[in-house]
């Protein structure tokens, strides 16, 4: 039996449509990487609610329309104070009309990019795979 995760977070791969272009939101984290909106799920909070709260706190975006059928989980380990932390992040895909965002002090900056540029800028391989799955879903609609 697999042991439980030490941490579970939720996130959103946010995109907006600008004329004939789809742009994806990436946040620049203080550790240097570029990734999607995400954060820890609080006690008694559902993953989608956590993802909405994190988007609001980290970007100010509140007009979020989830794309039905997209829920992906990534799992990884990281080290904190000499301990290995097993983490799971549940990601959703969502559309917004808000382009001007108010970034929180948790991040250094943000950028809206077309798929190819977002794929290149995204730091981690698991995030790149999520972006590819997102693209195949939104580009087929």
TIPADREN-780550 format. One line per field, with one value per atom (N, C-alpha, C): atom name; residue number from 0; x negated, y negated, z negated. Coordinates in Angstrom, 1 decimal. Layout:
marpa (CA, ...)
drenvex (NUM, ...)
c1 (X, ...)
c2 (Y, ...)
c3 (Z, ...)
END
This chain:
marpa (N, CA, C, N, CA, C, N, CA, C, N, CA, C, N, CA, C, N, CA, C, N, CA, C, N, CA, C, N, CA, C, N, CA, C, N, CA, C, N, CA, C, N, CA, C, N, CA, C, N, CA, C, N, CA, C, N, CA, C, N, CA, C, N, CA, C, N, CA, C, N, CA, C, N, CA, C, N, CA, C, N, CA, C, N, CA, C, N, CA, C, N, CA, C, N, CA, C, N, CA, C, N, CA, C, N, CA, C, N, CA, C, N, CA, C, N, CA, C, N, CA, C, N, CA, C, N, CA, C, N, CA, C, N, CA, C, N, CA, C, N, CA, C, N, CA, C, N, CA, C, N, CA, C, N, CA, C, N, CA, C, N, CA, C, N, CA, C, N, CA, C, N, CA, C, N, CA, C, N, CA, C, N, CA, C, N, CA, C, N, CA, C, N, CA, C, N, CA, C, N, CA, C, N, CA, C, N, CA, C, N, CA, C, N, CA, C, N, CA, C, N, CA, C, N, CA, C, N, CA, C, N, CA, C, N, CA, C, N, CA, C, N, CA, C, N, CA, C, N, CA, C, N, CA, C, N, CA, C, N, CA, C, N, CA, C, N, CA, C, N, CA, C, N, CA, C, N, CA, C, N, CA, C, N, CA, C, N, CA, C, N, CA, C, N, CA, C, N, CA, C, N, CA, C, N, CA, C, N, CA, C, N, CA, C, N, CA, C, N, CA, C, N, CA, C, N, CA, C, N, CA, C, N, CA, C, N, CA, C, N, CA, C, N, CA, C, N, CA, C, N, CA, C, N, CA, C, N, CA, C, N, CA, C, N, CA, C, N, CA, C, N, CA, C, N, CA, C, N, CA, C, N, CA, C, N, CA, C, N, CA, C, N, CA, C, N, CA, C, N, CA, C, N, CA, C, N, CA, C, N, CA, C, N, CA, C, N, CA, C, N, CA, C, N, CA, C, N, CA, C, N, CA, C, N, CA, C, N, CA, C, N, CA, C, N, CA, C, N, CA, C, N, CA, C, N, CA, C, N, CA, C, N, CA, C, N, CA, C, N, CA, C, N, CA, C, N, CA, C, N, CA, C, N, CA, C, N, CA, C, N, CA, C)
drenvex (0, 0, 0, 1, 1, 1, 2, 2, 2, 3, 3, 3, 4, 4, 4, 5, 5, 5, 6, 6, 6, 7, 7, 7, 8, 8, 8, 9, 9, 9, 10, 10, 10, 11, 11, 11, 12, 12, 12, 13, 13, 13, 14, 14, 14, 15, 15, 15, 16, 16, 16, 17, 17, 17, 18, 18, 18, 19, 19, 19, 20, 20, 20, 21, 21, 21, 22, 22, 22, 23, 23, 23, 24, 24, 24, 25, 25, 25, 26, 26, 26, 27, 27, 27, 28, 28, 28, 29, 29, 29, 30, 30, 30, 31, 31, 31, 32, 32, 32, 33, 33, 33, 34, 34, 34, 35, 35, 35, 36, 36, 36, 37, 37, 37, 38, 38, 38, 39, 39, 39, 40, 40, 40, 41, 41, 41, 42, 42, 42, 43, 43, 43, 44, 44, 44, 45, 45, 45, 46, 46, 46, 47, 47, 47, 48, 48, 48, 49, 49, 49, 50, 50, 50, 51, 51, 51, 52, 52, 52, 53, 53, 53, 54, 54, 54, 55, 55, 55, 56, 56, 56, 57, 57, 57, 58, 58, 58, 59, 59, 59, 60, 60, 60, 61, 61, 61, 62, 62, 62, 63, 63, 63, 64, 64, 64, 65, 65, 65, 66, 66, 66, 67, 67, 67, 68, 68, 68, 69, 69, 69, 70, 70, 70, 71, 71, 71, 72, 72, 72, 73, 73, 73, 74, 74, 74, 75, 75, 75, 76, 76, 76, 77, 77, 77, 78, 78, 78, 79, 79, 79, 80, 80, 80, 81, 81, 81, 82, 82, 82, 83, 83, 83, 84, 84, 84, 85, 85, 85, 86, 86, 86, 87, 87, 87, 88, 88, 88, 89, 89, 89, 90, 90, 90, 91, 91, 91, 92, 92, 92, 93, 93, 93, 94, 94, 94, 95, 95, 95, 96, 96, 96, 97, 97, 97, 98, 98, 98, 99, 99, 99, 100, 100, 100, 101, 101, 101, 102, 102, 102, 103, 103, 103, 104, 104, 104, 105, 105, 105, 106, 106, 106, 107, 107, 107, 108, 108, 108, 109, 109, 109, 110, 110, 110, 111, 111, 111, 112, 112, 112, 113, 113, 113, 114, 114, 114, 115, 115, 115, 116, 116, 116, 117, 117, 117, 118, 118, 118, 119, 119, 119, 120, 120, 120, 121, 121, 121, 122, 122, 122, 123, 123, 123, 124, 124, 124, 125, 125, 125, 126, 126, 126, 127, 127, 127, 128, 128, 128, 129, 129, 129, 130, 130, 130, 131, 131, 131, 132, 132, 132, 133, 133, 133, 134, 134, 134, 135, 135, 135, 136, 136, 136, 137, 137, 137, 138, 138, 138, 139, 139, 139, 140, 140, 140)
c1 (-0.8, 0.0, -0.9, -0.5, -1.3, -1.0, -2.1, -1.9, -1.3, -0.6, 0.1, -0.9, -0.4, -1.3, -1.4, -2.6, -2.8, -2.1, -1.9, -1.3, -0.5, 0.7, 1.5, 1.8, 1.6, 1.9, 2.8, 3.3, 4.2, 3.7, 3.9, 3.5, 4.3, 4.1, 4.9, 3.9, 4.1, 3.4, 4.4, 4.1, 5.0, 4.6, 5.7, 5.4, 6.5, 6.1, 7.1, 7.0, 8.1, 8.1, 8.1, 7.2, 7.0, 7.1, 8.1, 8.5, 8.3, 7.3, 7.1, 6.0, 5.6, 4.4, 4.9, 4.3, 4.5, 3.2, 3.3, 2.2, 2.3, 1.2, 1.1, 0.4, 0.9, 0.3, -0.8, -2.0, -3.1, -3.5, -3.8, -4.2, -5.7, -6.5, -7.9, -8.0, -8.4, -8.6, -9.9, -10.0, -11.3, -12.4, -12.2, -13.3, -13.8, -13.2, -13.7, -12.9, -12.0, -11.3, -10.0, -9.6, -8.3, -7.3, -6.1, -5.1, -3.7, -2.7, -1.3, -0.9, 0.2, 0.8, 1.0, 0.6, 0.9, 0.6, 1.2, 1.0, 1.6, 1.3, 1.7, 3.2, 3.8, 5.2, 5.4, 6.3, 6.5, 7.5, 7.5, 8.3, 9.8, 10.5, 11.9, 12.2, 11.1, 11.3, 11.2, 12.1, 12.1, 11.0, 10.4, 9.3, 9.7, 10.9, 11.3, 11.4, 11.9, 12.1, 10.7, 9.8, 8.4, 7.7, 7.9, 7.4, 7.9, 9.2, 9.9, 9.3, 9.2, 8.6, 7.2, 6.4, 5.0, 4.9, 5.7, 5.7, 6.1, 7.1, 7.5, 6.4, 5.8, 4.7, 3.4, 3.1, 1.8, 1.9, 3.1, 3.2, 4.3, 5.3, 6.4, 7.5, 7.2, 8.2, 9.4, 10.6, 11.8, 12.7, 12.6, 13.5, 12.8, 13.1, 12.4, 13.5, 13.4, 14.3, 13.5, 13.8, 13.1, 13.5, 12.5, 12.7, 13.1, 14.3, 14.8, 13.9, 13.6, 12.9, 11.4, 10.9, 9.4, 9.1, 8.5, 8.1, 6.8, 5.7, 4.4, 3.7, 3.0, 2.3, 0.8, 0.0, -1.5, -2.0, -3.0, -3.6, -5.1, -5.6, -7.1, -7.5, -8.8, -9.4, -10.3, -10.4, -11.4, -11.9, -13.0, -13.7, -13.4, -13.1, -12.9, -13.4, -14.4, -15.0, -15.5, -16.1, -16.7, -15.7, -14.4, -13.4, -12.9, -12.5, -11.9, -10.4, -9.8, -8.4, -7.8, -6.8, -6.0, -4.9, -4.8, -3.8, -3.0, -1.7, -0.8, -0.2, -0.1, 0.6, 1.7, 2.9, 4.1, 4.3, 4.2, 4.3, 5.6, 6.2, 7.3, 6.9, 7.7, 7.5, 8.7, 8.4, 9.5, 9.2, 10.3, 10.2, 10.6, 9.9, 10.2, 10.3, 10.9, 10.9, 10.0, 9.5, 8.6, 7.2, 6.6, 5.2, 4.4, 4.9, 4.1, 4.3, 3.2, 3.4, 2.6, 2.9, 2.2, 1.5, 0.2, -0.6, -0.8, -0.8, -1.0, -2.5, -2.9, -4.3, -4.9, -4.1, -4.7, -5.5, -5.4, -6.0, -6.8, -7.7, -8.5, -7.9, -7.2, -6.6, -5.7, -5.1, -4.2, -4.3, -3.9, -3.9, -2.7, -2.1, -1.1, -1.9, -1.9, -2.6, -1.8, -2.1, -1.5, -2.1, -1.4, -1.8, -3.3, -3.9, -5.3, -6.2, -6.0, -6.8, -6.6, -5.4, -5.1, -5.8, -5.7, -6.4, -7.9, -8.5, -9.9, -10.2, -9.4, -9.7, -9.4, -8.4, -8.1, -9.3, -9.6, -10.8, -10.8, -9.8, -9.8, -9.1, -9.7, -9.1, -7.7, -7.3, -5.9, -5.0, -5.4, -4.6, -4.5, -5.6, -5.6, -4.5, -4.5, -3.5, -2.1, -1.9, -0.5, -0.1, -1.1, -0.8, -0.5, -1.2, -0.9, 0.5, 0.9, 2.3, 3.3, 3.0, 3.9, 4.1, 3.0, 3.0, 3.8, 3.6, 4.4, 5.9, 6.3, 7.7, 8.2, 7.5, 8.1, 7.9, 6.9, 6.8, 7.7, 8.3, 9.3, 10.7, 10.9, 12.2, 12.3)
c2 (1.2, 0.0, -1.3, -2.2, -3.4, -4.3, -4.9, -5.8, -7.1, -7.8, -9.0, -10.1, -11.1, -12.3, -13.2, -13.8, -14.7, -16.0, -16.4, -17.6, -17.4, -18.1, -18.1, -19.5, -19.9, -21.3, -21.2, -22.3, -22.4, -23.6, -23.4, -24.5, -24.6, -25.7, -25.9, -26.3, -25.7, -26.1, -27.1, -28.3, -29.4, -29.8, -30.0, -30.5, -31.6, -32.4, -33.4, -33.4, -33.8, -33.9, -35.3, -35.6, -37.0, -36.9, -37.4, -37.2, -35.8, -35.4, -34.0, -33.3, -33.9, -33.4, -32.9, -31.8, -31.4, -31.6, -32.3, -32.6, -31.9, -31.4, -30.7, -31.5, -31.5, -32.3, -31.5, -32.0, -31.5, -32.5, -31.9, -32.8, -32.5, -33.5, -33.4, -33.3, -32.1, -31.8, -32.3, -32.7, -33.2, -32.2, -30.9, -30.0, -30.0, -30.7, -30.9, -30.2, -29.3, -28.5, -29.2, -28.8, -29.3, -28.2, -28.5, -27.4, -28.1, -27.2, -27.6, -28.1, -28.7, -29.0, -27.7, -27.7, -26.6, -26.9, -26.1, -26.3, -25.2, -25.1, -24.1, -24.1, -22.9, -22.8, -22.9, -23.8, -23.9, -22.9, -22.7, -21.7, -21.9, -20.8, -20.8, -21.6, -21.8, -22.5, -21.5, -21.7, -20.9, -21.4, -20.5, -20.9, -22.1, -22.0, -23.1, -24.4, -24.4, -25.6, -26.1, -25.3, -25.7, -26.3, -25.7, -26.3, -27.7, -27.9, -29.2, -30.2, -29.8, -30.7, -31.1, -30.1, -30.4, -31.4, -31.1, -32.1, -33.5, -33.6, -34.9, -35.6, -34.8, -35.3, -35.7, -34.8, -35.0, -35.9, -36.1, -36.9, -38.0, -37.8, -38.7, -38.2, -37.1, -36.7, -36.0, -36.4, -35.8, -35.2, -35.6, -35.1, -33.9, -32.8, -31.5, -30.5, -30.0, -29.0, -27.7, -26.7, -25.4, -24.7, -24.1, -23.2, -21.8, -21.4, -20.1, -19.0, -18.0, -16.8, -16.9, -18.0, -18.1, -18.2, -17.1, -17.0, -16.1, -16.7, -15.9, -16.0, -14.9, -14.9, -14.7, -15.5, -15.2, -14.9, -14.1, -13.8, -13.9, -14.4, -14.6, -14.7, -14.5, -14.7, -15.9, -16.5, -17.6, -17.5, -18.2, -18.1, -19.4, -19.3, -20.4, -20.1, -20.9, -20.6, -19.2, -18.7, -17.3, -16.2, -16.5, -15.5, -15.5, -14.3, -14.2, -14.3, -15.3, -15.5, -15.0, -14.1, -13.6, -14.5, -15.0, -16.0, -15.6, -15.9, -15.7, -17.1, -17.4, -18.6, -18.2, -18.6, -18.4, -19.6, -19.5, -20.6, -20.6, -21.8, -21.9, -22.9, -22.9, -23.8, -24.8, -26.0, -27.0, -28.2, -28.8, -30.0, -31.3, -32.4, -33.6, -34.7, -35.8, -37.0, -38.1, -37.9, -38.8, -38.7, -39.7, -39.7, -40.5, -41.6, -42.5, -41.9, -41.4, -40.8, -41.5, -41.2, -41.9, -40.7, -40.7, -39.5, -39.7, -38.6, -38.6, -38.7, -38.9, -39.0, -37.6, -36.6, -35.2, -35.0, -35.9, -35.7, -36.9, -36.7, -37.8, -38.5, -37.8, -38.3, -37.3, -37.7, -36.8, -37.1, -36.2, -36.4, -35.6, -36.2, -35.4, -35.1, -33.8, -33.3, -32.4, -32.4, -31.4, -30.1, -29.0, -27.7, -27.4, -27.6, -27.2, -27.9, -29.2, -30.0, -29.6, -29.3, -28.9, -27.5, -26.6, -25.3, -25.5, -26.4, -26.6, -27.3, -28.2, -28.9, -28.1, -27.2, -26.4, -25.6, -25.6, -25.0, -23.5, -22.9, -21.5, -20.7, -19.5, -18.5, -18.2, -17.9, -17.6, -18.7, -20.0, -21.1, -21.2, -20.9, -20.9, -19.9, -18.7, -17.6, -18.1, -18.8, -19.3, -20.3, -21.2, -22.2, -21.5, -20.5, -19.8, -19.2, -18.6, -18.0, -19.1, -20.2, -21.4, -21.8, -22.0, -22.5, -21.5, -20.2, -19.3, -19.4, -19.7, -19.9, -21.2, -22.3, -23.6, -23.8, -23.3, -23.5, -22.6, -21.6, -20.8, -21.4, -22.4, -23.0, -24.2)
c3 (0.0, 0.0, 0.0, 0.9, 1.0, -0.2, -0.8, -1.9, -1.5, -2.4, -2.0, -1.7, -1.0, -0.7, -2.0, -2.1, -3.2, -2.9, -1.6, -1.2, 0.0, 0.1, 1.3, 1.6, 2.8, 3.3, 4.5, 4.9, 6.1, 6.9, 8.2, 9.1, 10.3, 11.1, 12.3, 13.4, 14.5, 15.8, 16.4, 16.3, 16.8, 18.2, 19.0, 20.3, 20.7, 21.6, 22.1, 23.6, 24.2, 25.7, 26.1, 27.0, 27.5, 29.0, 29.6, 31.0, 31.4, 32.2, 32.6, 31.8, 30.7, 30.0, 28.6, 28.1, 26.7, 26.0, 24.9, 24.0, 22.7, 22.2, 20.9, 19.9, 18.7, 17.6, 16.9, 16.7, 15.9, 14.9, 13.7, 12.6, 12.3, 12.0, 11.7, 10.1, 9.7, 8.3, 7.7, 6.5, 5.9, 6.0, 6.1, 6.2, 7.7, 8.6, 9.9, 11.0, 10.6, 11.7, 12.1, 13.3, 13.9, 13.8, 13.3, 13.1, 13.1, 12.9, 12.9, 11.5, 11.4, 10.1, 9.3, 8.0, 7.2, 5.7, 4.9, 3.4, 2.7, 1.4, 0.5, 0.3, 0.2, -0.1, -1.6, -2.0, -3.5, -4.0, -5.3, -5.9, -5.5, -5.2, -4.8, -3.5, -2.7, -1.4, -0.3, 0.7, 1.9, 2.9, 3.7, 4.6, 5.5, 6.1, 7.0, 6.3, 5.0, 4.2, 3.9, 3.6, 3.2, 4.5, 5.6, 6.9, 7.1, 6.9, 7.1, 6.1, 4.9, 3.8, 4.2, 4.6, 4.9, 6.1, 7.1, 8.3, 7.8, 7.0, 6.5, 5.6, 4.7, 3.9, 4.6, 5.6, 6.3, 7.5, 8.1, 9.3, 9.3, 8.4, 8.4, 9.4, 10.1, 11.1, 10.4, 10.7, 10.2, 11.2, 12.5, 13.5, 14.1, 13.5, 13.9, 14.3, 15.5, 16.1, 16.3, 15.5, 15.6, 16.9, 17.5, 18.6, 18.1, 18.4, 17.9, 18.5, 17.6, 18.0, 17.8, 17.4, 17.1, 15.6, 15.1, 13.8, 13.8, 13.6, 13.7, 12.4, 12.0, 10.8, 11.1, 10.4, 10.5, 9.1, 9.0, 7.7, 7.8, 6.7, 6.7, 5.2, 5.0, 3.7, 3.7, 2.5, 2.3, 0.9, 0.7, -0.6, -1.4, -2.6, -3.5, -4.9, -5.3, -6.6, -6.8, -5.7, -5.8, -5.6, -5.5, -5.3, -3.9, -3.4, -2.1, -2.3, -1.5, -1.6, -0.3, -0.4, 0.7, 1.0, 2.2, 2.5, 3.8, 3.7, 4.8, 5.2, 6.5, 6.9, 7.9, 7.6, 8.5, 9.3, 10.7, 11.6, 12.3, 12.5, 13.4, 14.5, 15.5, 16.7, 16.7, 16.8, 16.8, 17.7, 18.1, 19.0, 18.2, 18.5, 17.9, 19.0, 18.7, 19.6, 19.0, 17.8, 17.1, 17.6, 18.1, 18.6, 17.6, 17.2, 16.2, 14.8, 14.3, 13.0, 11.9, 10.7, 9.6, 8.9, 9.1, 8.6, 7.1, 6.4, 4.9, 4.7, 3.4, 3.0, 3.0, 3.3, 3.3, 4.6, 5.6, 6.9, 7.3, 8.2, 8.7, 9.9, 10.8, 11.9, 12.6, 13.7, 14.4, 15.9, 16.7, 18.2, 18.8, 19.8, 20.6, 21.9, 22.3, 23.5, 24.3, 25.6, 26.5, 26.2, 26.6, 26.2, 26.4, 27.5, 27.8, 26.8, 26.6, 25.7, 24.3, 23.9, 22.6, 22.3, 23.3, 23.1, 22.9, 23.7, 23.5, 22.2, 21.7, 20.4, 19.2, 19.2, 18.1, 17.7, 16.4, 15.9, 15.8, 15.1, 14.8, 15.9, 16.1, 17.1, 16.8, 15.5, 15.3, 15.6, 15.5, 15.8, 17.4, 18.1, 19.5, 20.0, 19.4, 19.8, 19.5, 18.4, 18.2, 19.2, 19.6, 20.6, 21.9, 22.3, 23.6, 23.5, 22.4, 22.3, 22.4, 21.8, 21.8, 23.2, 23.9, 25.3, 26.2, 26.0, 26.9, 26.7, 25.5, 25.2, 25.7, 25.4, 25.9, 27.4, 28.0, 29.4, 30.2, 29.6, 30.4, 30.3, 29.5, 29.3, 30.3)
END
